[in-house]
């Protein structure tokens, strides 16, 4: 997926479709990042989450992985001069098989609206790579779309997803056409969801995942 063609307009496209719901989903659990020391963000986009994170956490070093050069340009403009030394942007496609990620360990991973653009094999590979970089006490913050189990909410979600996938396929070359089973993949790597918040008829889910401490 190449988000460069829509990067400059993405914020306004997002607001037109969902109002502030996606921003609220990204920001929902940002206070949990206050004490993190090393943070890995995949698919930051235009930098709105990063800017909020910097307000919350004044000391962490942050690695930002983003496949769109234009998104990196926009995000970097949101970084205050006083914080630039602790942020490093990587122009990388994290889903590419040969793409190495920065060395760990990290104690926080962030993937907001990232797994929805990955095919199942790509999501599995990314989760495996990130999992290997996170320490035993690490936390994973993410927000994603989901399809409710039944009723009008399920129909609502399916219609929105169909429209969004078609739009991004036409404008960015997106290959994915359905949500990847990222929750099952995370659970398979020993993670468990400990908190969540849903919005927009349960279509949008903010989540906190931690390593499972099963006896």
DRENVOGU-56570 format. One record per atom (N, C-alpha, C): residue number from 1; residue in one letter; chain; x negated, y, z negated. Coordinates in steps of 0.1 Angstrom, whole numbers, always signed. Layout:
N
<NUM,'a','A',<X,Y,Z>>
...
***
This chain:
215
<1,'x','A',<-8,-12,+0>>
<1,'x','A',<+0,+0,+0>>
<1,'x','A',<-9,+12,+0>>
<2,'x','A',<-6,+22,+9>>
<2,'x','A',<-13,+34,+10>>
<2,'x','A',<-4,+46,+7>>
<3,'x','A',<-5,+51,-6>>
<3,'x','A',<+5,+61,-10>>
<3,'x','A',<+1,+75,-6>>
<4,'x','A',<-10,+77,+1>>
<4,'x','A',<-15,+90,+6>>
<4,'x','A',<-4,+98,+13>>
<5,'x','A',<+4,+91,+23>>
<5,'x','A',<+13,+99,+30>>
<5,'x','A',<+24,+106,+22>>
<6,'x','A',<+27,+100,+10>>
<6,'x','A',<+38,+105,+2>>
<6,'x','A',<+34,+111,-11>>
<7,'x','A',<+20,+111,-13>>
<7,'x','A',<+15,+115,-27>>
<7,'x','A',<+20,+129,-31>>
<8,'x','A',<+19,+139,-22>>
<8,'x','A',<+22,+153,-25>>
<8,'x','A',<+37,+154,-29>>
<9,'x','A',<+45,+146,-22>>
<9,'x','A',<+60,+148,-25>>
<9,'x','A',<+65,+138,-35>>
<10,'x','A',<+56,+129,-39>>
<10,'x','A',<+62,+117,-47>>
<10,'x','A',<+69,+122,-60>>
<11,'x','A',<+64,+132,-67>>
<11,'x','A',<+70,+137,-79>>
<11,'x','A',<+84,+141,-76>>
<12,'x','A',<+86,+148,-66>>
<12,'x','A',<+100,+154,-63>>
<12,'x','A',<+109,+143,-57>>
<13,'x','A',<+103,+133,-50>>
<13,'x','A',<+111,+121,-46>>
<13,'x','A',<+116,+114,-58>>
<14,'x','A',<+107,+112,-68>>
<14,'x','A',<+111,+105,-80>>
<14,'x','A',<+122,+112,-88>>
<15,'x','A',<+120,+125,-89>>
<15,'x','A',<+130,+133,-96>>
<15,'x','A',<+144,+133,-89>>
<16,'x','A',<+144,+133,-76>>
<16,'x','A',<+156,+133,-68>>
<16,'x','A',<+163,+120,-70>>
<17,'x','A',<+156,+109,-71>>
<17,'x','A',<+162,+95,-73>>
<17,'x','A',<+166,+92,-87>>
<18,'x','A',<+157,+96,-97>>
<18,'x','A',<+159,+91,-110>>
<18,'x','A',<+159,+102,-121>>
<19,'x','A',<+158,+115,-117>>
<19,'x','A',<+157,+125,-127>>
<19,'x','A',<+144,+123,-135>>
<20,'x','A',<+145,+125,-148>>
<20,'x','A',<+133,+123,-156>>
<20,'x','A',<+132,+109,-162>>
<21,'x','A',<+140,+99,-157>>
<21,'x','A',<+140,+86,-163>>
<21,'x','A',<+127,+79,-162>>
<22,'x','A',<+120,+80,-151>>
<22,'x','A',<+107,+73,-149>>
<22,'x','A',<+96,+79,-158>>
<23,'x','A',<+96,+93,-159>>
<23,'x','A',<+87,+99,-168>>
<23,'x','A',<+90,+95,-182>>
<24,'x','A',<+102,+95,-186>>
<24,'x','A',<+105,+91,-200>>
<24,'x','A',<+101,+77,-202>>
<25,'x','A',<+102,+68,-192>>
<25,'x','A',<+98,+54,-194>>
<25,'x','A',<+83,+53,-196>>
<26,'x','A',<+75,+61,-188>>
<26,'x','A',<+61,+61,-190>>
<26,'x','A',<+57,+66,-203>>
<27,'x','A',<+63,+76,-208>>
<27,'x','A',<+59,+83,-220>>
<27,'x','A',<+64,+76,-233>>
<28,'x','A',<+74,+67,-232>>
<28,'x','A',<+81,+61,-243>>
<28,'x','A',<+72,+57,-254>>
<29,'x','A',<+61,+49,-251>>
<29,'x','A',<+53,+43,-262>>
<29,'x','A',<+39,+49,-262>>
<30,'x','A',<+37,+61,-256>>
<30,'x','A',<+24,+67,-256>>
<30,'x','A',<+18,+70,-270>>
<31,'x','A',<+26,+72,-280>>
<31,'x','A',<+20,+74,-294>>
<31,'x','A',<+12,+62,-298>>
<32,'x','A',<+15,+50,-293>>
<32,'x','A',<+7,+38,-297>>
<32,'x','A',<-7,+38,-291>>
<33,'x','A',<-10,+48,-282>>
<33,'x','A',<-23,+49,-277>>
<33,'x','A',<-32,+58,-284>>
<34,'x','A',<-27,+64,-295>>
<34,'x','A',<-34,+75,-302>>
<34,'x','A',<-48,+70,-307>>
<35,'x','A',<-49,+58,-311>>
<35,'x','A',<-61,+53,-318>>
<35,'x','A',<-70,+45,-308>>
<36,'x','A',<-66,+43,-296>>
<36,'x','A',<-74,+35,-287>>
<36,'x','A',<-87,+41,-284>>
<37,'x','A',<-97,+33,-282>>
<37,'x','A',<-111,+38,-279>>
<37,'x','A',<-115,+37,-265>>
<38,'x','A',<-110,+26,-258>>
<38,'x','A',<-113,+25,-244>>
<38,'x','A',<-100,+20,-237>>
<39,'x','A',<-96,+28,-227>>
<39,'x','A',<-83,+26,-220>>
<39,'x','A',<-85,+23,-206>>
<40,'x','A',<-78,+14,-200>>
<40,'x','A',<-78,+10,-186>>
<40,'x','A',<-64,+13,-181>>
<41,'x','A',<-63,+22,-171>>
<41,'x','A',<-50,+25,-164>>
<41,'x','A',<-51,+21,-150>>
<42,'x','A',<-41,+13,-145>>
<42,'x','A',<-40,+8,-131>>
<42,'x','A',<-28,+15,-125>>
<43,'x','A',<-30,+21,-113>>
<43,'x','A',<-19,+27,-106>>
<43,'x','A',<-14,+40,-113>>
<44,'x','A',<-23,+49,-117>>
<44,'x','A',<-19,+61,-124>>
<44,'x','A',<-9,+70,-116>>
<45,'x','A',<-11,+70,-103>>
<45,'x','A',<-3,+80,-95>>
<45,'x','A',<-8,+94,-97>>
<46,'x','A',<+1,+104,-98>>
<46,'x','A',<-3,+118,-97>>
<46,'x','A',<-7,+124,-110>>
<47,'x','A',<-9,+116,-121>>
<47,'x','A',<-15,+120,-133>>
<47,'x','A',<-6,+125,-144>>
<48,'x','A',<+7,+124,-143>>
<48,'x','A',<+15,+129,-154>>
<48,'x','A',<+14,+121,-166>>
<49,'x','A',<+13,+108,-165>>
<49,'x','A',<+11,+100,-177>>
<49,'x','A',<-3,+103,-183>>
<50,'x','A',<-13,+104,-175>>
<50,'x','A',<-27,+106,-180>>
<50,'x','A',<-27,+119,-188>>
<51,'x','A',<-20,+130,-183>>
<51,'x','A',<-20,+143,-190>>
<51,'x','A',<-14,+141,-203>>
<52,'x','A',<-3,+134,-204>>
<52,'x','A',<+4,+131,-217>>
<52,'x','A',<-5,+123,-227>>
<53,'x','A',<-12,+113,-221>>
<53,'x','A',<-21,+105,-229>>
<53,'x','A',<-32,+113,-235>>
<54,'x','A',<-38,+123,-227>>
<54,'x','A',<-49,+131,-232>>
<54,'x','A',<-44,+140,-243>>
<55,'x','A',<-32,+144,-243>>
<55,'x','A',<-26,+152,-254>>
<55,'x','A',<-25,+144,-267>>
<56,'x','A',<-23,+131,-265>>
<56,'x','A',<-20,+122,-277>>
<56,'x','A',<-34,+116,-282>>
<57,'x','A',<-43,+113,-274>>
<57,'x','A',<-56,+107,-277>>
<57,'x','A',<-67,+116,-274>>
<58,'x','A',<-74,+121,-283>>
<58,'x','A',<-85,+131,-281>>
<58,'x','A',<-99,+126,-280>>
<59,'x','A',<-100,+113,-280>>
<59,'x','A',<-114,+107,-281>>
<59,'x','A',<-117,+96,-272>>
<60,'x','A',<-107,+89,-267>>
<60,'x','A',<-109,+76,-259>>
<60,'x','A',<-116,+79,-246>>
<61,'x','A',<-124,+70,-241>>
<61,'x','A',<-129,+70,-228>>
<61,'x','A',<-119,+62,-219>>
<62,'x','A',<-116,+67,-207>>
<62,'x','A',<-105,+62,-199>>
<62,'x','A',<-109,+60,-185>>
<63,'x','A',<-107,+47,-180>>
<63,'x','A',<-110,+43,-167>>
<63,'x','A',<-97,+43,-159>>
<64,'x','A',<-96,+50,-148>>
<64,'x','A',<-83,+51,-140>>
<64,'x','A',<-86,+44,-127>>
<65,'x','A',<-78,+34,-124>>
<65,'x','A',<-79,+27,-111>>
<65,'x','A',<-67,+31,-102>>
<66,'x','A',<-70,+36,-90>>
<66,'x','A',<-60,+41,-82>>
<66,'x','A',<-64,+39,-67>>
<67,'x','A',<-55,+33,-59>>
<67,'x','A',<-59,+30,-45>>
<67,'x','A',<-57,+42,-36>>
<68,'x','A',<-50,+53,-40>>
<68,'x','A',<-47,+64,-32>>
<68,'x','A',<-56,+76,-35>>
<69,'x','A',<-64,+80,-26>>
<69,'x','A',<-74,+91,-28>>
<69,'x','A',<-66,+104,-31>>
<70,'x','A',<-55,+106,-24>>
<70,'x','A',<-47,+118,-26>>
<70,'x','A',<-41,+118,-40>>
<71,'x','A',<-37,+106,-45>>
<71,'x','A',<-32,+106,-59>>
<71,'x','A',<-43,+109,-69>>
<72,'x','A',<-55,+104,-67>>
<72,'x','A',<-66,+107,-75>>
<72,'x','A',<-69,+122,-76>>
<73,'x','A',<-68,+128,-64>>
<73,'x','A',<-70,+143,-63>>
<73,'x','A',<-60,+150,-71>>
<74,'x','A',<-47,+146,-70>>
<74,'x','A',<-36,+153,-78>>
<74,'x','A',<-38,+150,-93>>
<75,'x','A',<-41,+138,-97>>
<75,'x','A',<-43,+134,-111>>
<75,'x','A',<-55,+142,-117>>
<76,'x','A',<-66,+143,-110>>
<76,'x','A',<-78,+150,-115>>
<76,'x','A',<-75,+164,-118>>
<77,'x','A',<-66,+170,-111>>
<77,'x','A',<-62,+184,-114>>
<77,'x','A',<-55,+186,-127>>
<78,'x','A',<-49,+175,-132>>
<78,'x','A',<-42,+176,-145>>
<78,'x','A',<-51,+174,-157>>
<79,'x','A',<-63,+170,-154>>
<79,'x','A',<-73,+168,-165>>
<79,'x','A',<-79,+181,-170>>
<80,'x','A',<-78,+185,-182>>
<80,'x','A',<-84,+197,-187>>
<80,'x','A',<-99,+196,-186>>
<81,'x','A',<-106,+207,-185>>
<81,'x','A',<-120,+207,-183>>
<81,'x','A',<-127,+200,-195>>
<82,'x','A',<-121,+202,-207>>
<82,'x','A',<-127,+197,-219>>
<82,'x','A',<-127,+182,-220>>
<83,'x','A',<-118,+175,-211>>
<83,'x','A',<-116,+161,-212>>
<83,'x','A',<-123,+154,-200>>
<84,'x','A',<-128,+161,-191>>
<84,'x','A',<-133,+155,-178>>
<84,'x','A',<-144,+145,-181>>
<85,'x','A',<-153,+147,-191>>
<85,'x','A',<-164,+138,-193>>
<85,'x','A',<-160,+124,-197>>
<86,'x','A',<-148,+123,-203>>
<86,'x','A',<-143,+110,-208>>
<86,'x','A',<-134,+103,-198>>
<87,'x','A',<-131,+108,-187>>
<87,'x','A',<-123,+102,-177>>
<87,'x','A',<-131,+98,-165>>
<88,'x','A',<-130,+86,-160>>
<88,'x','A',<-136,+82,-147>>
<88,'x','A',<-126,+76,-138>>
<89,'x','A',<-125,+82,-126>>
<89,'x','A',<-115,+77,-116>>
<89,'x','A',<-123,+67,-107>>
<90,'x','A',<-116,+56,-104>>
<90,'x','A',<-121,+46,-94>>
<90,'x','A',<-111,+45,-83>>
<91,'x','A',<-116,+48,-71>>
<91,'x','A',<-108,+47,-59>>
<91,'x','A',<-109,+32,-54>>
<92,'x','A',<-100,+24,-60>>
<92,'x','A',<-101,+9,-57>>
<92,'x','A',<-87,+4,-56>>
<93,'x','A',<-86,-7,-48>>
<93,'x','A',<-73,-15,-48>>
<93,'x','A',<-75,-27,-57>>
<94,'x','A',<-69,-26,-69>>
<94,'x','A',<-71,-36,-80>>
<94,'x','A',<-66,-49,-75>>
<95,'x','A',<-56,-50,-65>>
<95,'x','A',<-51,-62,-61>>
<95,'x','A',<-60,-70,-51>>
<96,'x','A',<-70,-63,-46>>
<96,'x','A',<-79,-69,-36>>
<96,'x','A',<-87,-80,-43>>
<97,'x','A',<-88,-91,-36>>
<97,'x','A',<-95,-103,-42>>
<97,'x','A',<-109,-99,-46>>
<98,'x','A',<-116,-92,-38>>
<98,'x','A',<-130,-89,-40>>
<98,'x','A',<-133,-76,-48>>
<99,'x','A',<-122,-70,-53>>
<99,'x','A',<-123,-58,-61>>
<99,'x','A',<-127,-60,-75>>
<100,'x','A',<-139,-56,-79>>
<100,'x','A',<-143,-57,-94>>
<100,'x','A',<-138,-46,-101>>
<101,'x','A',<-133,-48,-113>>
<101,'x','A',<-128,-37,-122>>
<101,'x','A',<-140,-33,-131>>
<102,'x','A',<-139,-21,-138>>
<102,'x','A',<-149,-17,-147>>
<102,'x','A',<-151,-27,-158>>
<103,'x','A',<-163,-28,-163>>
<103,'x','A',<-166,-37,-174>>
<103,'x','A',<-158,-34,-187>>
<104,'x','A',<-154,-44,-194>>
<104,'x','A',<-147,-43,-206>>
<104,'x','A',<-157,-43,-218>>
<105,'x','A',<-152,-45,-230>>
<105,'x','A',<-138,-47,-233>>
<105,'x','A',<-130,-34,-234>>
<106,'x','A',<-118,-34,-232>>
<106,'x','A',<-108,-23,-234>>
<106,'x','A',<-99,-27,-245>>
<107,'x','A',<-94,-18,-252>>
<107,'x','A',<-84,-21,-263>>
<107,'x','A',<-70,-16,-259>>
<108,'x','A',<-68,-11,-247>>
<108,'x','A',<-55,-7,-242>>
<108,'x','A',<-55,-8,-227>>
<109,'x','A',<-45,-14,-221>>
<109,'x','A',<-42,-14,-207>>
<109,'x','A',<-29,-7,-204>>
<110,'x','A',<-28,+0,-193>>
<110,'x','A',<-16,+7,-190>>
<110,'x','A',<-13,+4,-175>>
<111,'x','A',<-1,-1,-172>>
<111,'x','A',<+4,-3,-158>>
<111,'x','A',<+19,+1,-157>>
<112,'x','A',<+21,+13,-153>>
<112,'x','A',<+34,+18,-152>>
<112,'x','A',<+39,+18,-137>>
<113,'x','A',<+50,+10,-135>>
<113,'x','A',<+55,+9,-121>>
<113,'x','A',<+44,+5,-112>>
<114,'x','A',<+37,-5,-116>>
<114,'x','A',<+26,-10,-108>>
<114,'x','A',<+28,-25,-103>>
<115,'x','A',<+34,-33,-111>>
<115,'x','A',<+36,-47,-107>>
<115,'x','A',<+47,-48,-96>>
<116,'x','A',<+56,-38,-95>>
<116,'x','A',<+67,-39,-86>>
<116,'x','A',<+61,-37,-71>>
<117,'x','A',<+49,-32,-70>>
<117,'x','A',<+44,-31,-56>>
<117,'x','A',<+35,-42,-52>>
<118,'x','A',<+34,-52,-61>>
<118,'x','A',<+25,-64,-59>>
<118,'x','A',<+33,-76,-55>>
<119,'x','A',<+28,-84,-46>>
<119,'x','A',<+33,-97,-44>>
<119,'x','A',<+29,-106,-55>>
<120,'x','A',<+36,-118,-56>>
<120,'x','A',<+33,-126,-68>>
<120,'x','A',<+18,-130,-70>>
<121,'x','A',<+12,-134,-59>>
<121,'x','A',<-2,-138,-59>>
<121,'x','A',<-11,-126,-64>>
<122,'x','A',<-8,-114,-59>>
<122,'x','A',<-15,-103,-63>>
<122,'x','A',<-14,-99,-78>>
<123,'x','A',<-1,-100,-82>>
<123,'x','A',<+2,-97,-97>>
<123,'x','A',<-6,-108,-105>>
<124,'x','A',<-5,-120,-101>>
<124,'x','A',<-12,-130,-109>>
<124,'x','A',<-27,-128,-110>>
<125,'x','A',<-33,-124,-99>>
<125,'x','A',<-48,-121,-98>>
<125,'x','A',<-51,-109,-107>>
<126,'x','A',<-43,-98,-106>>
<126,'x','A',<-46,-86,-114>>
<126,'x','A',<-44,-89,-129>>
<127,'x','A',<-34,-96,-133>>
<127,'x','A',<-32,-99,-147>>
<127,'x','A',<-44,-107,-152>>
<128,'x','A',<-48,-117,-144>>
<128,'x','A',<-60,-125,-149>>
<128,'x','A',<-72,-116,-150>>
<129,'x','A',<-75,-107,-141>>
<129,'x','A',<-86,-98,-142>>
<129,'x','A',<-86,-89,-154>>
<130,'x','A',<-74,-83,-156>>
<130,'x','A',<-73,-74,-167>>
<130,'x','A',<-73,-81,-180>>
<131,'x','A',<-67,-92,-181>>
<131,'x','A',<-67,-100,-193>>
<131,'x','A',<-81,-103,-198>>
<132,'x','A',<-90,-106,-188>>
<132,'x','A',<-103,-109,-192>>
<132,'x','A',<-111,-97,-197>>
<133,'x','A',<-106,-85,-195>>
<133,'x','A',<-113,-73,-199>>
<133,'x','A',<-108,-68,-213>>
<134,'x','A',<-97,-74,-218>>
<134,'x','A',<-91,-68,-230>>
<134,'x','A',<-95,-76,-242>>
<135,'x','A',<-98,-69,-253>>
<135,'x','A',<-102,-75,-266>>
<135,'x','A',<-90,-82,-273>>
<136,'x','A',<-93,-89,-283>>
<136,'x','A',<-83,-97,-290>>
<136,'x','A',<-72,-89,-297>>
<137,'x','A',<-75,-77,-300>>
<137,'x','A',<-65,-68,-307>>
<137,'x','A',<-59,-58,-297>>
<138,'x','A',<-60,-61,-284>>
<138,'x','A',<-56,-51,-274>>
<138,'x','A',<-41,-50,-273>>
<139,'x','A',<-37,-39,-267>>
<139,'x','A',<-22,-37,-264>>
<139,'x','A',<-21,-34,-249>>
<140,'x','A',<-10,-37,-244>>
<140,'x','A',<-7,-35,-230>>
<140,'x','A',<+6,-27,-229>>
<141,'x','A',<+6,-15,-224>>
<141,'x','A',<+18,-7,-222>>
<141,'x','A',<+22,-7,-207>>
<142,'x','A',<+35,-10,-205>>
<142,'x','A',<+39,-10,-191>>
<142,'x','A',<+54,-6,-190>>
<143,'x','A',<+57,-1,-178>>
<143,'x','A',<+71,+2,-175>>
<143,'x','A',<+74,-4,-161>>
<144,'x','A',<+86,-10,-160>>
<144,'x','A',<+89,-16,-147>>
<144,'x','A',<+104,-16,-145>>
<145,'x','A',<+108,-18,-132>>
<145,'x','A',<+122,-21,-129>>
<145,'x','A',<+125,-35,-132>>
<146,'x','A',<+138,-38,-134>>
<146,'x','A',<+142,-51,-136>>
<146,'x','A',<+156,-53,-131>>
<147,'x','A',<+160,-66,-129>>
<147,'x','A',<+174,-69,-124>>
<147,'x','A',<+181,-75,-136>>
<148,'x','A',<+192,-68,-141>>
<148,'x','A',<+200,-74,-152>>
<148,'x','A',<+206,-87,-148>>
<149,'x','A',<+211,-94,-158>>
<149,'x','A',<+215,-108,-156>>
<149,'x','A',<+228,-109,-148>>
<150,'x','A',<+237,-100,-149>>
<150,'x','A',<+250,-101,-143>>
<150,'x','A',<+258,-88,-142>>
<151,'x','A',<+269,-89,-135>>
<151,'x','A',<+278,-77,-134>>
<151,'x','A',<+274,-66,-125>>
<152,'x','A',<+280,-54,-127>>
<152,'x','A',<+278,-43,-119>>
<152,'x','A',<+264,-38,-121>>
<153,'x','A',<+258,-40,-133>>
<153,'x','A',<+244,-35,-135>>
<153,'x','A',<+234,-43,-126>>
<154,'x','A',<+237,-56,-124>>
<154,'x','A',<+229,-64,-115>>
<154,'x','A',<+230,-59,-101>>
<155,'x','A',<+242,-56,-96>>
<155,'x','A',<+244,-51,-83>>
<155,'x','A',<+238,-38,-81>>
<156,'x','A',<+239,-29,-91>>
<156,'x','A',<+233,-16,-91>>
<156,'x','A',<+218,-17,-89>>
<157,'x','A',<+211,-26,-96>>
<157,'x','A',<+197,-28,-96>>
<157,'x','A',<+193,-33,-82>>
<158,'x','A',<+200,-43,-77>>
<158,'x','A',<+197,-49,-64>>
<158,'x','A',<+198,-39,-53>>
<159,'x','A',<+208,-31,-53>>
<159,'x','A',<+209,-20,-43>>
<159,'x','A',<+198,-10,-43>>
<160,'x','A',<+194,-6,-55>>
<160,'x','A',<+183,+4,-56>>
<160,'x','A',<+170,-3,-52>>
<161,'x','A',<+168,-15,-56>>
<161,'x','A',<+155,-22,-52>>
<161,'x','A',<+154,-24,-37>>
<162,'x','A',<+165,-28,-31>>
<162,'x','A',<+165,-29,-16>>
<162,'x','A',<+162,-16,-9>>
<163,'x','A',<+168,-5,-14>>
<163,'x','A',<+165,+8,-8>>
<163,'x','A',<+151,+12,-10>>
<164,'x','A',<+146,+10,-22>>
<164,'x','A',<+132,+15,-25>>
<164,'x','A',<+122,+7,-17>>
<165,'x','A',<+123,-6,-17>>
<165,'x','A',<+114,-14,-9>>
<165,'x','A',<+114,-11,+5>>
<166,'x','A',<+125,-9,+11>>
<166,'x','A',<+126,-5,+25>>
<166,'x','A',<+119,+9,+27>>
<167,'x','A',<+121,+18,+18>>
<167,'x','A',<+115,+31,+20>>
<167,'x','A',<+100,+30,+19>>
<168,'x','A',<+95,+23,+9>>
<168,'x','A',<+80,+23,+7>>
<168,'x','A',<+74,+14,+18>>
<169,'x','A',<+81,+4,+23>>
<169,'x','A',<+76,-4,+34>>
<169,'x','A',<+74,+5,+47>>
<170,'x','A',<+83,+14,+49>>
<170,'x','A',<+82,+23,+61>>
<170,'x','A',<+72,+34,+59>>
<171,'x','A',<+70,+39,+47>>
<171,'x','A',<+62,+51,+45>>
<171,'x','A',<+48,+48,+40>>
<172,'x','A',<+46,+36,+34>>
<172,'x','A',<+33,+33,+28>>
<172,'x','A',<+27,+20,+33>>
<173,'x','A',<+34,+12,+41>>
<173,'x','A',<+30,-1,+45>>
<173,'x','A',<+30,-11,+34>>
<174,'x','A',<+39,-9,+24>>
<174,'x','A',<+40,-18,+13>>
<174,'x','A',<+44,-32,+18>>
<175,'x','A',<+37,-43,+13>>
<175,'x','A',<+40,-56,+18>>
<175,'x','A',<+50,-63,+9>>
<176,'x','A',<+50,-60,-4>>
<176,'x','A',<+60,-66,-13>>
<176,'x','A',<+74,-63,-9>>
<177,'x','A',<+83,-72,-12>>
<177,'x','A',<+97,-70,-9>>
<177,'x','A',<+106,-74,-20>>
<178,'x','A',<+100,-78,-32>>
<178,'x','A',<+108,-82,-43>>
<178,'x','A',<+99,-80,-56>>
<179,'x','A',<+105,-80,-67>>
<179,'x','A',<+98,-78,-80>>
<179,'x','A',<+90,-91,-82>>
<180,'x','A',<+77,-89,-86>>
<180,'x','A',<+69,-101,-90>>
<180,'x','A',<+73,-106,-104>>
<181,'x','A',<+71,-118,-107>>
<181,'x','A',<+74,-124,-121>>
<181,'x','A',<+64,-120,-131>>
<182,'x','A',<+61,-107,-132>>
<182,'x','A',<+49,-103,-141>>
<182,'x','A',<+51,-107,-155>>
<183,'x','A',<+64,-108,-160>>
<183,'x','A',<+66,-111,-174>>
<183,'x','A',<+62,-126,-177>>
<184,'x','A',<+66,-135,-168>>
<184,'x','A',<+62,-149,-169>>
<184,'x','A',<+46,-150,-168>>
<185,'x','A',<+40,-142,-159>>
<185,'x','A',<+26,-143,-158>>
<185,'x','A',<+19,-138,-170>>
<186,'x','A',<+24,-127,-176>>
<186,'x','A',<+18,-122,-189>>
<186,'x','A',<+19,-132,-200>>
<187,'x','A',<+31,-138,-201>>
<187,'x','A',<+33,-148,-211>>
<187,'x','A',<+24,-160,-209>>
<188,'x','A',<+22,-163,-197>>
<188,'x','A',<+13,-175,-194>>
<188,'x','A',<-2,-172,-198>>
<189,'x','A',<-5,-159,-199>>
<189,'x','A',<-19,-155,-203>>
<189,'x','A',<-20,-153,-218>>
<190,'x','A',<-9,-156,-225>>
<190,'x','A',<-10,-155,-240>>
<190,'x','A',<-5,-141,-245>>
<191,'x','A',<+3,-134,-237>>
<191,'x','A',<+9,-121,-242>>
<191,'x','A',<+23,-123,-246>>
<192,'x','A',<+28,-114,-255>>
<192,'x','A',<+42,-114,-259>>
<192,'x','A',<+47,-100,-260>>
<193,'x','A',<+59,-97,-255>>
<193,'x','A',<+65,-84,-256>>
<193,'x','A',<+70,-82,-271>>
<194,'x','A',<+65,-71,-277>>
<194,'x','A',<+68,-68,-290>>
<194,'x','A',<+78,-56,-292>>
<195,'x','A',<+79,-48,-282>>
<195,'x','A',<+89,-37,-282>>
<195,'x','A',<+93,-34,-268>>
<196,'x','A',<+105,-28,-267>>
<196,'x','A',<+110,-24,-254>>
<196,'x','A',<+121,-14,-255>>
<197,'x','A',<+123,-6,-244>>
<197,'x','A',<+134,+3,-243>>
<197,'x','A',<+139,+3,-229>>
<198,'x','A',<+152,+3,-227>>
<198,'x','A',<+158,+2,-214>>
<198,'x','A',<+166,+15,-210>>
<199,'x','A',<+166,+18,-197>>
<199,'x','A',<+173,+30,-193>>
<199,'x','A',<+180,+27,-180>>
<200,'x','A',<+188,+36,-175>>
<200,'x','A',<+195,+36,-163>>
<200,'x','A',<+202,+22,-160>>
<201,'x','A',<+211,+19,-169>>
<201,'x','A',<+219,+7,-168>>
<201,'x','A',<+210,-6,-169>>
<202,'x','A',<+200,-5,-177>>
<202,'x','A',<+190,-16,-179>>
<202,'x','A',<+182,-19,-167>>
<203,'x','A',<+181,-9,-158>>
<203,'x','A',<+173,-11,-146>>
<203,'x','A',<+158,-8,-148>>
<204,'x','A',<+155,+1,-158>>
<204,'x','A',<+142,+5,-161>>
<204,'x','A',<+138,+0,-175>>
<205,'x','A',<+127,-6,-177>>
<205,'x','A',<+123,-12,-190>>
<205,'x','A',<+109,-7,-194>>
<206,'x','A',<+107,+0,-205>>
<206,'x','A',<+94,+3,-210>>
<206,'x','A',<+91,-8,-220>>
<207,'x','A',<+78,-12,-220>>
<207,'x','A',<+74,-24,-228>>
<207,'x','A',<+61,-22,-235>>
<208,'x','A',<+60,-29,-246>>
<208,'x','A',<+47,-31,-253>>
<208,'x','A',<+44,-45,-254>>
<209,'x','A',<+33,-49,-249>>
<209,'x','A',<+28,-63,-250>>
<209,'x','A',<+16,-65,-258>>
<210,'x','A',<+15,-75,-266>>
<210,'x','A',<+3,-78,-274>>
<210,'x','A',<+0,-93,-273>>
<211,'x','A',<-13,-96,-276>>
<211,'x','A',<-17,-110,-275>>
<211,'x','A',<-9,-118,-285>>
<212,'x','A',<-4,-130,-281>>
<212,'x','A',<+4,-139,-289>>
<212,'x','A',<-5,-145,-300>>
<213,'x','A',<-1,-144,-312>>
<213,'x','A',<-8,-150,-323>>
<213,'x','A',<-1,-163,-328>>
<214,'x','A',<+1,-172,-319>>
<214,'x','A',<+8,-185,-323>>
<214,'x','A',<-1,-194,-331>>
<215,'x','A',<+4,-200,-341>>
<215,'x','A',<-4,-209,-350>>
<215,'x','A',<-5,-223,-343>>
***
